[in-house]
Amino acid sequence: MTPTGLYVPLITPFDEAGAVAVQALAALAHEVLEAGAAGLVALGTTAEPHALDAAERRTVVDVVAAVCREHRAGLLVGAHTTEDLRALAERAEVTAALCLVPPFLRPGEEAVLAHFARLAEASPVPLVAYHVPYRTGQPLSARTLRRLAETTGVVGIKYAVGGIDADTVAFLADVPPGCAVLGGEDAYVSALLALGAHGGILASAHVATADYAALVEAWRAGNVERARPLGHRLAVLSAALFAEPNPSVIKAVLYAQGRIPTPTVRPPLLPATPAATTEAVACVDELARVSA
């Protein structure tokens, strides 16, 4: 199955005692799927997996997988090692594993291709490569992105390069068949969809989920009159939700909406500031007013 459409990389909500708020996580998963998301991401970077222990990570995947099974929705799971991938072997709900381009080392483009070939060979599920060069330190040319998309076992690329550059235009002009490009830069997703992306993995879609789903569908249908103004409005919302390190502001908004029990994030993150929270809530309210 090639993952297309809107995927929401779920946060991990915490309760007053600091534990994973299982019921709130399940409720969020149901809400975004019922609002139009095609699938969910468990243990993406928005979920703070660095701050979860092994038991908590299993719990998160269990909860999200159960909801996806009920809705017959797509499920991506963050996995970066062969051990992570093997743990997915008995999870029939998993559409693909979301695997980061190796960070920090900057091993070179050929090494990145070899890395994904090794992961794909060892993996019981297909892979979605996560390309975010301003975090990993490893750029990839349009030619290398095409070769990555052609790698056996790779069915998608989460594309988050911090903007629209020449390689973006060249790559999206000629994406190999059988591989989906999913925009991972929320503020730029409308432009990526206009250039031919197949969907998005968008943390901003925790709120205004139906609008983000409508944006994806409008561009896929070629409805420019609908897509362009909606994309502009959602870019403003995304900027507000990412004004401070993700997912701090998103959690603050969800808490303000009464959808999670606390806005808690775990170290090294800090909670959203009151100013960022107020601005983001105002953007959500304004979008709801305009969309009504």
N, C-alpha and C positions, 0 to 999 in steps of 0.2 A: 504493500500500500504506500503510495507516494503522499506525503503529508501536504495538504494544501488548505487554504483558507486561514481563518483566525485561530491561533493557539494562544492560550493565556498561561504564562509561567507563574504558577501560584506561589503566593507568599506562604510562609509557615507562621500561622498565628500562635501566640503564646497566651496562656491564662495568667491569672493573678499570682499563681505560685511559680510561674516561669516555665511550666511544662507546655508541651505541644497541645494546643486547644483542638482536639480531634473533631468535636462536633462543629466548631466554627469552620474548620478546614473543609469538612464535607459539605457544609452549607454553601460556602463560597464556590466550591466546585460545581454543585448543582446550579447555583444562580447563574454563573457565566455560561454554562452550557445551555441552559434554558433561554438565555438572552441571545443566543446565536453563535457562540464560539463553536468551531469544528472540533476542537480538542484542547487538551491541557498538557502542561509540562510539569512534572514532578522533579524536585531537586535541581531545578535550574538555579542560576546564581541569585535570582530574586528570592528563592526559598531559604537563603542563608545556609546552604549545606555545610559550609566550613565550620559552622557553629553547632551543628547537630551531631550527636553521637550515633553509633551504628544502629542502636535500637530505635532511636528517633527517626533516622532515615528510613528504616524498614516500615515504621508506622506510617510515615508520610506516603510512601509508595502504596502501601496497603489501602489506605483511605482513598487516595486519588484513583487507583486502579479500580476499586469497587464502584466508584461513581461513573467512571468511563465505561465500565462493563454495563452498567444499568442503562446508560444513554447511548450505548454503541458508538462512542466517540473515540477519536484518536488520542493516543497517549505517548508522549515523549518522556524519557527519563534521563536525567543528567548522569552520565557515566564516562569516566576518563581513563580508566585502566582496564586491563583484561579481566581482573578480578571483579570490578564493577559490572562488566558486561556479562560475565558468566552467571552472575547472580540474577540476571533477567531471563535465564533459560526457561524457567517454569512459570513465567508471567505471560499468559496468552494475550492479555490486554495491550501489551506494549507494541506500539506501531514502529518505534525506532528509538535508538539511544542518541542523546544529544552530547556530542563529544567536542571538546574545545581543541582548537589548534594549539600545539604545545607552547605554553607561555614562558616568557623570560629568557629562555636559552637562545632564541632566534636561530634555530638549526639550519635554516635555509629552505627554499621551496622544494627541492628534491627530497629533503628529509621529511618535510610535512607530508608529501605524497606517500612516501614509504611508511610513515607512521600510520596513516589512515588505511593503507593496504593491510598492514599487520593487524590493526584493530578489527577491520572488516572480516579478515580471515578467522579471527578468534571469536567473533561475536555471534551469538545465536539470533540476533535481531539486526535489521538494517541500521545504518548510521545516518545521522544528520550532523554535518560538520559545522562547528560554531566558529565563524571567522570574525574576530574583533581585534584588529591589529593594534589599535591604540592602547589596548590592555595587554595583549600577548607580546607585542614588540615585533611580530612577524608579519610583514606585508606579503600579499600574494598578488601576482599579476593576473590579468584577465586570462591569459593563456594557461596559467597554472590552475586557476579556478575552474576552467573548462576541463582540464585533466582530472582535477579532484572530483568534479561532477560525473565524470565518466568512469571513476573507480568502481569496480564491482563491489556491491554492498553499500554504496553511498547513495541515498535516495533524496537527500536534501542538503542545503547549505543555509544556515542562519547567517544572514549577511548584515554586519554592523560595523561599517568603516568610518562612522562619524560624519558622513555627508554624502555628496554625490560627486565622484571624480571621474576621470577619463576611463579608468578601469571598470568602474561601475557601469558606465554606458556601454562599453565594449562587451563586457560579460553578459549583460542582460539582453544585448542584441542577438546573442547566439548561445543560448543555454542548451546544453545537450538534452535530448529527450530522456524522460525517466527520472529526472532530478528536479526537485522543486527548490526555488529560491524563496526564502522566507525573510522578509525584512525584520531586522532586529533592532533597528534604530527608530524608536517610536516617533520622534519629531519629523523624521524623513520618510516615513512609510508610505505616505500618499504619493510622493515623487517616485519611490521605488516601484510601487504598484503601477503607476502610469508608464514606467519604463518596461514593465513586463513581469515583475515579481509575482509569485503565485499565492502569496498570503503574507502573514506576519506572525512573529512570536512577540507579543506586545504586553509588557507589564501594565501599561496604562489602561489596558482593557479590563482590569479589575473593576474599574468604574466606566460608565458609558459603554458597556460591552456591546449593546445593540448598535450603537453608532459606529464603533470600530468594525463590527461585522458588516454593517451596511456599506462602509467605505470600501472594504475588500470586494464586496459583491458589485458595487457600482463601477469600480475600475475594471473588474473582470468582464462586466457586461458592456463596457465602452460608454457608460453613461457619464460623460464628462460634466454635464451641467449639474448633476447630483454630486459627483465625486469631488470636484475641485473646491467648492466652498466648504463642504464637510471636512475635507482634508485640512484646509486652513484652520478651521475651528478646533479640530482635534490636535493639530500641532501646537496650538497655544496651551491646551490642556496638558499635553505631554511635557511641554517645557516646565510647567508649574509642578507636575508630579515628579520631575527629575531635577528640581532646583537644588536638592541636597541628595547625598548618596542613597541610591536605591537599596532597599524598599522603604526607607524611613518615612518619606512623605506619603506614599501610597498607604502604608499602615496607619498613619495618622488620619487620613481621609476615611479609610474603612472604619476606624474606631469612631470617628465623628458621626458616621452614618449608622452606628450601632451594629455593624456587621461582624466585628471581632471584639473579644472581651478586653483587650489592651492594645496599645500601639507599640508594645515593646519590641525592640530589636536587640540582638545580642552583640557583644563586643566582637570586633573593634568598632562597630557602628554606634552612632549616637542617635537618640530620638530626634525627630524633626523639630525644628524651632517653631514657636508659635506663629512667627511671621510667615514662614513657608506654608504652614498648615492652613492659615487663614486665606492666603492667596490661592492655594489649590482648591479649597472648599468653594471659594467664590467662583473659580473657573468652572467647577462641576455644576454649580447652581446656574451659572449663566448659560452653559451649554444646554442644560435641561430646559431652561426658559426658551431658548431659541428653537430647540427641537420640538417643543410642545405644539 
